[in-house]
Each structure stands twice: as structure tokens, then as C-alpha cells.
Amino acid sequence: MHGEKLDRDATALFALKKYRSLKRMGGNPFYYHPRKVAKIAEMLVTKHFKMQATGGFLMPADIQVAEEAWHAGWLHDAMEKGDATFDDICHLTNIQVAQWVAGLTADTRLPGPRKVQNYVCQLAYQPDPVKIIKLAGLGNNLDDMVTLVRKKPTLSQHLIGHWPEEVVRTLEAIDRVRIVALGKEFRWCERAASALAHCVKKPQAAVQILEQLDDCPLKAPKKKRRRRRRGKS
């Protein structure tokens, strides 16, 4: 049920099993992506609520939503790419997370253009946390794609295709999050998608085009290592 304690280890283990046979375009294990998306989504949802909160203090309900965003981030591709079902996710986490993951899942039964159109319409009616998770996923995908094209500019046309155009349409569907607190992150995604689209048209100038991009603000936060205090001798 919504409000109960969620098990991060169980969610991560479930996701690893679902994604274990998948690879990213650059050759890395697929789970690198949802792991980063979970961290970024939690960070962005927390920022979103802090901007709305009086004095910047989060309510317990807001903290719970940020926690659920972490779980939905790990599982956002589990139904589309990892053959998980709504009931699997509901039993693992709660119905809120399962509904969010369903909202982030495209209908793979539809042909390409209709699939994108249906998905864009679907996202437009989702609550803000779902749109923020999608922004986290897009940001991480764009960052990875920019890095890949910088390394292999001549392959940009083959690697990217029409994907930037789909990104722009998806960003239009989640436009409201830009108004709230995540303007910098949203604008970077728009610029990155535009730059990648230009790289498709001008593969020979891909590196120069991408050099104009700022550093990606959608980075997974790193754990702070605690320094051990040395005992007095």
C-alpha cells in the first residue's frame, strides 16, 4: 500500500534479474541506465518538492514520493524491456509505483509512429513525478548518446536515426515540469536533442556541434564517503 516501507535491495535485485541479458548501445550492461535514472529521479523529485515547500522543508509524504520515484526509476523499463507485469511490480513495491511504471511504458504492440504518438499522449496525462522520472531517463540517455557520438562521430547517423525527433515530442508532453523547478535540466535536454539531430545531418561536424553543449546537469549523485577519524595515539 502507498505509505508502507519499500525495500531498495529487493527492487534492485528484481531489476537486475529482468535486465541481465540486455546491453546498452555502447556495450555496457543495461542496468547501468535504470540505476542512474533511479538516483537522478529521486534527486529531481526532491528538488521539485523543495521548491514548492515553505522554507524548503519536506513533508513525510514528499519524502515517500521521492522514495517511490527511486523504485520507479529502477523499474521504468521492466515492463517494456524486462517482461515484468503490473502485478509483479505491485507485489514488489506498491500500487503507486506500479501505476507510475505502467505510465512510463510504451505499447510495443503498436507500429513505430503510432507507438510514439500514443506514448506522447499517455505521458501528457501522467502526474508530475512520472514526468520527472521520464526527464531523468531522457537526460541520462541523451548524456550517454552525446558521449558515444563524441567518441564515434562518423557513426552518428547510424546510432541516432530519428530518435532526437521523438525526444522533442516526448519533452513537449512533459513540458509542465519545466515550469515547476527543473528548467535548467529541461533546457539541457532540448539543446542536446537538437544538437544530436544536427549531428545526423552533419556527421563530419558532430564533435564541433556537441562542443557547444554545456555539461549535463542530470548526473547521478555520488555517495559521500565518510572519513574515518584516527584515534589519538
C-alpha positions in Angstrom: 0.0 0.0 0.0 1.0 3.6 -0.5 2.9 4.8 2.6 4.5 1.5 3.5 8.3 1.0 3.7 9.8 -0.1 0.4 12.8 -2.4 0.1 15.5 -1.0 -2.1 17.6 -4.2 -2.1 14.6 -6.2 -3.3 13.8 -3.7 -6.1 17.4 -3.5 -7.3 17.7 -7.3 -7.3 14.4 -7.8 -9.2 15.5 -5.2 -11.8 19.0 -6.8 -12.2 17.3 -10.1 -13.0 15.0 -8.5 -15.5 17.7 -6.6 -17.3 20.6 -9.1 -17.0 20.5 -10.2 -20.7 20.3 -6.6 -22.1 23.0 -4.3 -23.3 23.2 -0.6 -23.9 24.1 0.8 -27.3 27.7 1.5 -26.1 28.1 -2.1 -24.9 27.7 -1.5 -21.2 25.2 -3.7 -19.2 21.7 -2.3 -19.5 21.2 -2.0 -15.7 23.7 1.0 -15.6 20.8 3.1 -17.1 18.0 2.3 -14.6 20.4 2.5 -11.7 21.4 6.1 -12.7 17.8 7.0 -13.5 16.7 5.9 -10.0 19.2 8.2 -8.4 18.6 11.2 -10.7 14.8 10.8 -10.3 15.0 10.8 -6.5 17.2 13.9 -6.7 14.9 15.8 -9.1 11.7 14.9 -7.3 13.2 16.1 -4.0 14.3 19.3 -5.7 10.8 19.7 -7.2 9.2 19.4 -3.7 11.7 21.6 -2.0 10.9 24.4 -4.5 7.3 24.1 -3.5 7.7 23.7 0.2 7.6 26.5 2.7 11.1 27.1 4.0 12.4 24.3 1.9 11.3 21.6 4.4 9.9 18.4 3.0 6.8 16.7 4.5 6.9 12.9 5.1 4.5 12.4 2.2 7.0 14.2 -0.1 9.9 12.0 1.2 7.7 9.0 0.4 7.1 10.2 -3.1 10.8 10.7 -3.7 11.4 7.1 -2.4 8.8 5.8 -4.8 10.4 7.7 -7.6 13.7 5.9 -6.9 11.9 2.5 -7.2 10.0 3.5 -10.3 13.3 4.8 -11.8 14.9 1.3 -11.3 11.8 -0.4 -12.8 10.8 2.1 -15.5 11.9 -0.3 -18.3 11.0 -3.5 -16.5 7.6 -4.0 -18.3 8.7 -2.9 -21.8 12.1 -4.5 -21.9 12.2 -6.9 -19.0 8.9 -8.8 -19.3 7.7 -7.8 -15.8 4.0 -7.5 -15.2 2.0 -4.8 -13.4 1.2 -7.4 -10.7 4.9 -8.3 -10.3 5.8 -4.6 -9.6 2.7 -4.0 -7.4 3.7 -7.0 -5.2 7.3 -6.0 -5.1 6.7 -2.3 -4.3 3.2 -0.8 -4.1 0.3 0.1 -6.5 1.6 3.7 -6.8 5.0 2.6 -8.2 3.3 0.0 -10.4 1.0 2.7 -11.9 4.0 5.0 -12.5 5.9 2.3 -14.3 2.8 1.5 -16.4 2.6 5.2 -17.3 6.2 5.1 -18.4 5.8 2.0 -20.6 5.1 2.3 -24.3 2.7 -0.1 -26.0 5.0 -2.3 -28.0 2.1 -3.8 -29.9 1.7 -0.6 -32.0 3.8 0.2 -35.1 6.6 2.8 -34.8 4.9 6.1 -35.5 1.7 5.2 -33.7 3.6 3.8 -30.8 5.4 7.2 -30.3 2.2 9.2 -30.8 0.3 7.0 -28.3 3.2 7.2 -25.8 3.4 11.0 -26.0 -0.3 11.3 -25.4 0.0 8.9 -22.5 2.8 10.9 -20.8 0.9 14.1 -21.1 -1.7 12.9 -18.6 0.7 11.5 -16.1 1.3 13.1 -12.7 4.4 15.3 -12.2 6.6 12.5 -10.5 6.1 10.3 -13.6 7.2 13.2 -15.9 10.2 13.9 -13.7 11.2 10.2 -13.9 10.9 10.4 -17.7 13.0 13.6 -17.7 15.7 11.7 -15.7 15.6 8.8 -18.2 15.8 11.1 -21.2 18.6 13.1 -19.6 20.7 10.0 -18.9 20.0 8.6 -22.4 21.0 11.9 -24.0 24.1 12.2 -22.0 25.2 8.7 -22.9 24.4 9.4 -26.6 26.4 12.6 -26.6 29.4 10.8 -25.1 29.1 8.0 -27.6 28.8 10.3 -30.6 31.8 12.3 -29.4 33.8 9.0 -29.4 32.4 7.8 -32.7 31.2 10.8 -34.7 31.2 9.0 -38.1 28.6 6.5 -36.8 26.2 9.2 -35.5 23.8 8.8 -38.4 23.6 5.1 -37.8 23.5 5.4 -34.0 20.9 8.1 -33.7 18.4 7.9 -36.6 15.1 9.7 -35.9 15.5 9.4 -32.1 16.1 13.1 -31.4 12.7 14.0 -33.1 11.0 11.5 -30.8 12.8 13.1 -27.8 11.5 16.5 -28.7 7.9 15.2 -28.9 8.3 13.5 -25.6 9.7 16.7 -24.0 6.6 18.5 -25.3 4.4 16.0 -23.4 6.2 16.6 -20.1 6.6 20.4 -20.5 5.0 21.2 -17.2 8.0 20.1 -15.2 10.0 22.9 -16.8 7.6 25.4 -15.3 8.0 24.0 -11.8 11.6 23.6 -10.8 13.6 21.8 -13.4 14.1 24.5 -16.1 17.8 24.0 -16.3 17.6 20.2 -16.8 14.7 20.6 -19.3 16.5 23.1 -21.4 19.7 21.0 -21.5 17.6 18.0 -22.8 16.1 20.3 -25.5 19.6 21.5 -26.6 21.1 18.0 -26.5 18.3 16.6 -28.7 18.7 19.5 -31.1 22.4 19.0 -31.3 22.1 15.3 -31.9 19.6 16.0 -34.7 22.2 18.2 -36.3 24.8 15.5 -35.9 22.7 13.2 -38.0 22.7 15.7 -40.9 26.4 16.6 -40.5 28.3 13.6 -39.1 31.6 15.1 -40.1 30.9 18.1 -37.8 29.4 16.1 -34.9 32.2 16.8 -32.4 32.2 20.5 -33.1 28.4 20.7 -32.8 28.4 18.8 -29.4 31.3 21.0 -28.1 28.7 23.8 -27.8 26.7 21.9 -25.2 27.1 22.6 -21.6 27.9 19.9 -19.1 24.9 17.7 -18.5 23.1 18.7 -15.2 21.4 15.3 -15.0 24.1 13.3 -13.3 23.5 10.6 -10.7 24.6 11.9 -7.3 27.6 10.1 -5.9 27.7 8.7 -2.4 29.7 10.7 0.1 32.4 8.7 1.7 32.8 9.3 5.3 36.4 9.8 6.5 37.4 7.6 9.4 38.8 9.5 12.3 42.1 8.3 13.5 42.3 7.6 17.2 44.7 9.7 19.3 48.0 7.9 19.8 
